[in-house]
Amino acid sequence: MNTEQLGGRYTAKQNADGTLDIFNVPIVSELAKGERADLPDFEITSDWLKAALARANTRGAGGYLPPLHVHHHDDGPPKPRAGYFRPMKVGALDLGGRKVQTLFADFLRIPADVGMRIMRGELPYRSVEILNVNSEPEVDSLALLDSQPPQFRYPLLSIAKLIKQDDPNFIIPQLAASSPRTAAVAFAAFAEHSAAAVFNFGGSTVADEDKDKKDEELKAAAGDEGAPAWATKMMASLDAIAASLTAMGTAKAAAVIEGEPHKEPDGDECEAQRLADASKGEEGKPKFLDPTMAESLVAKAISGVEKKFTAALATSAGEVAGLKAQLADRAKKDTEREGRETVKHLIFAARRELKDHNVPEEVYTESLPKFAALGQDALDSFVASLKATAPRDPVSFEALAEMSNDDSPAVAKFQGSAAKMADARQLVAAFKAAKARGHMLPSMTEERYLAIHMPQESVA
């Protein structure tokens, strides 16, 4: 099934670090009182959406972006991070046969593994989380969903147009493990002091909780070394092969191993054959044996084929043990390599966070690697303390001049429509603010930015 059949109306850009940005995605719309049975007095109006956008812009000016994650937080374990999102504008959208005011956002720095899931159509839905419905309007975080029906039935999240990074020689790096963040801890702490804990626009979370439980069971089955799933499955297959070799203790088994024609058994082999026949029920179908009889069968079978089968079994067991050791070593090396890749990605993100601050070079070369090795939370705390104390590099007079309210030629193209002009002005203001903070590629222009973000009917 191609992307057009799955929605396919969003534009994405591949970043130089392998992450993905998706633009102009609807995330929350107007909601009348009574539409939510659990919150009958809560409503989302056009003014609510505009206030939420204004609050997001205020937080963004201070360097904050709200989190994007896989599945809702609720009361479950921490959810995998999926990047960030930036609310961009409020506009009309056809939804369920009527036009409703909707908040649109850009999804930023989506990790490569989550981006691949989106492109495969595995995370087609999205649902906002609002910490406190009684406080100022704000979208606190956004969940990507695989099968849980969302409140707002938007077009599925799929990619119709992918803009590659400027470097034609760039190769996407090996996927690094995305360790879950501890956002649920902050949500729980907030719930102790607020009127409503987590307000999400999804349905029942039973399916997600069952899936998380199964994932935990699979992790436990993988052992303390944390072997990947393919290694665990291979180990189980090898164990089954070894057990089958032991249970095949007949003259026919020896013939199969040695590649010789099958001979009728005699002596001890006859006894082994009798025990084997006793293990069959009606019409020759296998039946369960009691442990004593099974042990006797194995012992007689090994004795019947003498040293030939014993040697073959020992060789097979040695090969299995050797292969297990190789797999364990490979799993360990994979885990170490993934850890190193994760540290690299954390350092890269931290450097971007500190780009506009006057920070000594030794912080980048010595301090960031040390805190990154301790994990995401330790690095986030260190970066936050630096941002609070290190002076910011001033914005140049040229950048301030570029951020004036005068309409640029790119905006003037839409002067035939007041609604289009308003959309264009909102987008250009966001573009200039992001460019002044160094969050835009040098090759990105106002015209190209508007071509990406403006609704198709506006561009036409």
Backbone hydrogen bonds, N-H to C=O, Kabsch-Sander energy under -0.5 kcal/mol:
donor,donor_aa,acceptor,acceptor_aa,energy
6,L,2,N,-0.8
7,G,4,E,-1.2
10,Y,158,S,-0.8
11,T,23,F,-0.6
12,A,161,K,-3.1
13,K,21,D,-2.7
14,Q,163,I,-2.8
15,N,13,K,-0.6
15,N,19,T,-2.8
18,G,15,N,-1.8
20,L,110,I,-1.7
21,D,13,K,-2.5
22,I,107,F,-2.4
23,F,11,T,-2.9
25,V,105,A,-3.0
27,I,103,L,-2.6
28,V,103,L,-1.0
30,E,101,Q,-1.5
31,L,44,I,-2.3
34,G,40,P,-0.8
35,E,32,A,-1.8
37,A,35,E,-0.7
39,L,36,R,-0.8
42,F,39,L,-1.4
44,I,31,L,-2.6
45,T,43,E,-0.5
49,L,45,T,-2.2
50,K,46,S,-2.2
51,A,47,D,-2.4
52,A,48,W,-2.4
53,L,49,L,-2.2
54,A,50,K,-2.4
55,R,51,A,-2.3
56,A,52,A,-2.1
57,N,53,L,-2.3
58,T,54,A,-2.1
59,R,55,R,-2.5
60,G,56,A,-2.7
61,A,57,N,-2.0
62,G,58,T,-0.8
62,G,59,R,-0.7
63,G,60,G,-1.8
64,Y,59,R,-2.2
68,L,83,G,-2.2
69,H,142,L,-2.4
70,V,80,P,-2.4
71,H,69,H,-0.6
71,H,144,L,-2.7
76,G,73,H,-1.7
82,A,68,L,-3.6
84,Y,108,L,-2.7
85,F,66,P,-1.8
86,R,106,D,-2.6
88,M,104,F,-3.2
89,K,104,F,-1.3
91,G,102,T,-2.4
93,L,100,V,-1.8
95,L,93,L,-0.6
95,L,98,R,-3.1
98,R,95,L,-0.9
100,V,93,L,-2.5
102,T,91,G,-2.9
103,L,28,V,-3.0
104,F,89,K,-2.9
104,F,102,T,-0.6
105,A,25,V,-2.4
106,D,86,R,-2.2
107,F,22,I,-3.3
108,L,84,Y,-2.9
108,L,106,D,-0.5
110,I,20,L,-2.9
115,G,111,P,-2.8
116,M,112,A,-2.2
117,R,113,D,-1.5
118,I,114,V,-2.2
119,M,115,G,-2.4
120,R,116,M,-1.6
121,G,118,I,-1.5
122,E,117,R,-2.9
123,L,117,R,-0.5
125,Y,145,L,-1.9
127,S,143,A,-2.1
129,E,141,S,-2.6
130,I,199,F,-3.8
135,S,132,N,-1.3
140,D,129,E,-1.4
140,D,138,E,-0.7
141,S,129,E,-1.5
142,L,67,P,-1.8
143,A,127,S,-3.0
144,L,69,H,-2.9
145,L,125,Y,-2.4
151,Q,201,F,-2.0
153,R,151,Q,-0.6
154,Y,152,F,-1.7
157,L,124,P,-2.0
158,S,156,L,-1.2
160,A,10,Y,-2.5
160,A,158,S,-0.5
161,K,10,Y,-1.4
163,I,12,A,-3.3
163,I,161,K,-0.5
164,K,162,L,-0.6
170,F,167,D,-1.3
179,S,177,A,-1.0
181,R,79,K,-1.2
185,V,182,T,-1.0
186,A,182,T,-0.9
187,F,183,A,-2.1
188,A,184,A,-2.4
189,A,185,V,-2.2
190,F,186,A,-2.2
191,A,187,F,-1.8
192,E,188,A,-0.8
192,E,189,A,-0.7
193,H,190,F,-1.8
194,S,191,A,-0.6
199,F,130,I,-2.2
199,F,197,A,-0.5
200,N,198,V,-0.7
201,F,128,V,-1.6
203,G,149,P,-1.0
209,E,205,T,-2.4
210,D,206,V,-2.5
211,K,207,A,-2.2
212,D,208,D,-2.6
213,K,209,E,-2.2
214,K,210,D,-2.3
215,D,211,K,-2.5
216,E,212,D,-2.2
217,E,213,K,-2.0
218,L,214,K,-2.4
219,K,215,D,-2.3
220,A,216,E,-2.3
221,A,217,E,-2.2
222,A,218,L,-1.2
223,G,220,A,-1.2
226,G,223,G,-1.3
227,A,222,A,-0.9
232,T,228,P,-1.9
233,K,229,A,-2.5
234,M,230,W,-1.9
235,M,231,A,-2.5
236,A,232,T,-2.2
237,S,233,K,-2.1
238,L,234,M,-2.4
239,D,235,M,-2.4
240,A,236,A,-2.0
241,I,237,S,-2.1
242,A,238,L,-2.4
243,A,239,D,-2.2
244,S,240,A,-2.2
245,L,241,I,-2.3
246,T,242,A,-1.7
247,A,243,A,-2.1
248,M,244,S,-1.3
249,G,246,T,-0.8
250,T,248,M,-2.7
254,A,250,T,-1.6
255,A,251,A,-2.0
256,V,252,K,-2.1
257,I,253,A,-2.3
258,E,254,A,-2.4
259,G,255,A,-1.3
260,E,255,A,-1.5
269,E,266,D,-1.9
270,C,267,G,-0.8
271,E,267,G,-1.3
272,A,268,D,-2.3
273,Q,269,E,-2.5
274,R,270,C,-2.5
275,L,271,E,-2.3
276,A,272,A,-2.2
277,D,273,Q,-2.7
278,A,274,R,-2.0
279,S,275,L,-0.7
279,S,276,A,-0.9
280,K,277,D,-1.8
281,G,285,K,-3.9
284,G,281,G,-1.3
285,K,282,E,-1.7
287,K,279,S,-2.2
294,A,290,D,-2.2
295,E,291,P,-2.4
296,S,292,T,-2.1
297,L,293,M,-2.3
298,V,294,A,-2.2
299,A,295,E,-2.3
300,K,296,S,-2.7
301,A,297,L,-2.2
302,I,298,V,-2.3
303,S,299,A,-2.1
304,G,300,K,-2.4
305,V,301,A,-1.7
306,E,303,S,-0.8
308,K,305,V,-0.8
309,F,305,V,-1.0
310,T,306,E,-1.5
311,A,307,K,-2.9
312,A,308,K,-1.9
313,L,309,F,-3.0
314,A,310,T,-2.5
315,T,311,A,-2.6
316,S,312,A,-2.5
317,A,313,L,-2.7
318,G,314,A,-2.4
319,E,315,T,-2.4
320,V,316,S,-2.6
321,A,317,A,-2.6
322,G,318,G,-2.5
323,L,319,E,-2.6
324,K,320,V,-2.6
325,A,321,A,-2.2
326,Q,322,G,-2.2
327,L,323,L,-2.7
328,A,324,K,-2.6
329,D,325,A,-2.4
330,R,326,Q,-2.6
331,A,327,L,-2.8
332,K,328,A,-2.1
333,K,329,D,-2.3
334,D,330,R,-2.7
335,T,331,A,-2.4
336,E,332,K,-2.3
337,R,333,K,-2.7
338,E,334,D,-2.7
339,G,335,T,-2.0
340,R,336,E,-2.1
341,E,337,R,-2.4
342,T,338,E,-2.4
343,V,339,G,-2.1
344,K,340,R,-2.1
345,H,341,E,-2.3
346,L,342,T,-2.3
347,I,343,V,-2.4
348,F,344,K,-2.3
349,A,345,H,-2.3
350,A,346,L,-2.2
351,R,347,I,-2.4
352,R,348,F,-1.7
353,E,349,A,-1.9
354,L,350,A,-1.8
355,K,352,R,-1.0
357,H,354,L,-1.8
358,N,391,P,-3.3
359,V,357,H,-1.4
363,V,360,P,-1.2
364,Y,360,P,-0.7
364,Y,361,E,-0.7
365,T,361,E,-1.9
366,E,362,E,-2.5
367,S,362,E,-1.3
368,L,363,V,-2.8
370,K,366,E,-1.4
371,F,367,S,-2.4
372,A,368,L,-2.6
373,A,369,P,-1.8
374,L,370,K,-0.7
374,L,371,F,-0.6
375,G,371,F,-0.6
375,G,372,A,-1.0
379,L,375,G,-2.0
380,D,376,Q,-2.7
381,S,377,D,-2.2
382,F,378,A,-2.0
383,V,379,L,-2.8
384,A,380,D,-2.4
385,S,381,S,-2.0
386,L,382,F,-2.0
387,K,383,V,-2.6
388,A,384,A,-1.5
389,T,385,S,-1.1
390,A,386,L,-3.6
393,D,356,D,-3.2
400,L,396,S,-2.0
401,A,397,F,-2.2
402,E,398,E,-2.1
403,M,399,A,-1.2
404,S,401,A,-1.4
411,V,408,S,-0.5
412,A,408,S,-2.5
413,K,409,P,-1.0
414,F,411,V,-2.1
415,Q,412,A,-1.7
417,S,414,F,-2.0
421,M,417,S,-2.4
422,A,418,A,-2.2
423,D,419,A,-2.2
424,A,420,K,-2.8
425,R,421,M,-2.6
426,Q,422,A,-2.2
427,L,423,D,-2.2
428,V,424,A,-2.7
429,A,425,R,-2.4
430,A,426,Q,-2.0
431,F,427,L,-2.4
432,K,428,V,-2.7
433,A,429,A,-2.1
434,A,430,A,-2.3
435,K,431,F,-2.4
436,A,432,K,-2.3
437,R,433,A,-1.2
438,G,435,K,-1.3
439,H,434,A,-3.0
444,M,441,L,-1.6
449,Y,445,T,-2.7
450,L,446,E,-2.7
451,A,447,E,-2.1
452,I,448,R,-1.6
453,H,449,Y,-2.3
454,M,450,L,-2.7
458,S,455,P,-0.7
459,V,455,P,-2.3
460,A,456,Q,-2.2
